[in-house]
């Protein structure tokens, strides 16, 4: 059985692939779009999303395309506490990496020290009683040289992300993490997580 699209590439290569998307200045933020397709590298993983626009969403770029992974992954995160299974997205990657939430560490593991290629993920917030949903988001660390473990701030990190609003172009841009610090302040029970995706043999 082929493991093409199932085993992630190295963090170093994933960073290079995200840098390629940034440098291309192509595509736009498109909800539900983006994947890895080895047969059409010139398309840079862009697909048409739910809004009819060609590009990526955050997970399509930073998880599927960057790490050369099939976005649809049967059996992934199939555990009793999962909010989503069979697909790579922000919540399934966080849950898989967290044994306390039933995760099996199939794809990655939680870390507390950032490094290039590590993913910063903010989970989806759902408040059914208020009919409220704030979708999750993922970013890929590019530069962690200013990170201070004694006083950790996401604002000290530089990362790449594909972010909205819908249709925003170019799709993949560089940013710093002030918004993640703000997220943690607003949602202390839904704090950001850092996940290191494990390549073959890592």
C-alpha positions in Angstrom: 0.0 0.0 0.0 1.4 3.4 -0.9 1.9 5.9 1.8 2.1 8.9 -0.6 0.1 11.7 0.9 -0.1 9.9 4.3 3.4 10.5 5.7 4.3 14.2 6.3 7.5 15.7 4.8 10.1 17.3 7.1 9.5 20.6 8.9 12.3 22.1 6.8 10.6 21.2 3.6 7.2 22.2 4.8 8.6 25.7 5.6 10.1 25.9 2.1 6.7 24.9 0.6 4.9 27.6 2.6 7.6 30.2 1.5 6.9 29.1 -2.1 3.2 30.0 -1.6 4.1 33.3 -0.1 6.5 34.2 -2.9 4.0 33.2 -5.6 1.6 35.9 -4.5 -1.1 33.7 -6.1 -4.5 32.6 -5.0 -6.6 34.0 -2.3 -8.2 32.9 1.0 -10.9 30.5 0.0 -12.9 28.6 2.7 -12.7 24.9 2.2 -10.0 25.1 -0.5 -6.4 23.9 -0.8 -4.8 20.5 -0.8 -1.7 18.6 -1.9 -1.7 17.2 -5.5 1.6 15.7 -6.7 0.3 15.4 -10.2 -0.2 19.2 -10.7 2.6 21.0 -8.8 2.1 24.1 -10.9 -1.3 24.6 -9.2 0.4 25.0 -5.8 -2.4 23.1 -4.2 -5.0 25.6 -5.0 -8.6 24.5 -5.4 -12.0 26.2 -5.6 -13.5 26.6 -2.2 -17.1 26.8 -0.9 -17.2 30.5 -2.1 -16.2 29.6 -5.7 -12.7 31.2 -5.4 -9.4 29.6 -6.3 -7.0 29.4 -3.4 -6.5 27.9 0.0 -7.9 28.1 3.5 -5.5 28.1 6.4 -5.4 24.3 6.8 -5.3 23.7 3.1 -2.1 25.7 2.9 -0.2 25.2 6.2 -1.2 21.5 6.9 -2.2 19.7 3.7 -0.1 21.5 1.0 2.9 22.3 3.2 3.4 18.8 4.6 2.4 17.0 1.4 -0.6 15.3 3.0 -4.0 14.2 1.7 -6.6 16.4 3.3 -9.1 13.6 3.4 -7.6 11.0 5.8 -10.0 8.1 6.6 -9.7 7.1 10.2 -7.8 10.1 11.4 -8.7 11.3 14.9 -11.3 8.5 15.2 -11.7 8.6 18.9 -14.6 9.2 21.3 -13.8 12.9 22.1 -13.3 14.0 18.5 -15.1 16.9 17.1 -14.1 15.9 13.5 -12.7 12.7 12.0 -11.4 11.5 8.7 -10.1 15.0 7.6 -7.2 17.2 8.4 -8.3 20.5 9.9 -7.4 22.7 12.8 -9.4 20.9 15.4 -8.6 17.3 14.3 -4.8 18.1 14.4 -5.1 19.6 17.9 -7.1 16.7 19.2 -4.9 14.1 17.6 -1.8 15.7 19.3 -3.4 15.9 22.7 -3.5 12.6 24.7 -5.7 14.3 27.3 -8.4 14.8 24.7 -8.1 11.2 23.3 -5.4 12.0 20.8 -3.3 9.1 19.4 -0.4 11.3 18.2 -0.8 9.9 14.7 0.3 13.1 13.0 2.0 15.3 15.6 2.6 16.2 19.2 2.0 19.2 21.4 5.1 21.3 22.1 5.8 24.3 24.3 8.9 25.6 22.4 8.3 26.9 18.9 10.6 26.3 15.9 10.4 26.8 12.2 7.7 24.5 10.8 5.8 24.1 14.1 2.1 24.9 13.7 0.2 27.4 15.9 -3.4 26.4 16.1 -6.4 28.2 17.7 -9.4 25.9 18.1 -12.9 26.4 16.9 -15.1 27.9 19.6 -18.6 26.7 19.7 -21.3 28.0 22.1 -24.5 26.3 21.0 -26.8 28.1 23.4 -25.8 31.4 21.7 -25.6 29.9 18.2 -22.0 31.1 18.2 -19.1 29.7 16.2 -15.6 31.2 15.8 -13.7 29.0 13.3 -10.2 27.8 14.2 -7.1 28.9 12.5 -3.6 27.6 11.8 -0.2 29.3 11.2 3.3 28.0 10.5 6.2 29.3 12.5 8.9 30.9 10.3 11.2 32.6 12.9 11.3 31.8 16.6 14.6 33.5 17.5 13.0 36.1 19.7 11.0 33.5 21.8 11.7 33.8 25.5 10.6 30.6 27.4 10.7 32.6 30.6 8.2 35.1 29.2 6.5 33.4 26.2 4.6 35.7 23.8 3.3 34.7 20.4 4.0 38.3 19.4 7.7 37.4 19.4 7.2 34.9 16.6 7.0 35.4 12.8 4.8 33.0 11.0 3.2 32.3 7.6 -0.6 31.9 7.3 -3.4 31.9 4.8 -6.0 34.1 6.3 -9.3 35.8 5.5 -11.5 37.5 4.9 -12.9 35.5 2.0 -11.2 36.5 -1.3 -8.3 38.2 0.4 -5.3 38.1 -1.9 -2.5 37.2 -1.9 -3.6 34.2 0.1 -0.4 33.3 2.1 1.2 36.2 4.0 3.7 36.8 6.8 2.6 38.0 10.2 3.5 38.2 13.9 1.6 36.6 16.7 -0.1 39.5 18.6 -3.5 38.2 17.5 -2.7 34.8 19.1 -1.9 36.5 22.4 -5.2 38.4 22.2 -7.0 35.1 21.4 -5.6 33.5 24.5 -6.7 36.5 26.6 -10.3 36.4 25.2 -10.6 32.6 25.2 -8.6 31.3 28.2 -10.4 27.9 28.0 -9.7 27.6 24.3 -6.0 28.6 24.2 -3.7 28.2 21.2 -1.7 25.1 20.9 1.6 24.4 19.2 1.9 21.1 17.3 5.1 19.6 15.8 4.2 17.4 12.9 6.4 14.3 12.9 8.0 13.4 9.6 8.9 9.8 8.7 11.3 8.5 11.4 11.1 11.6 13.5 
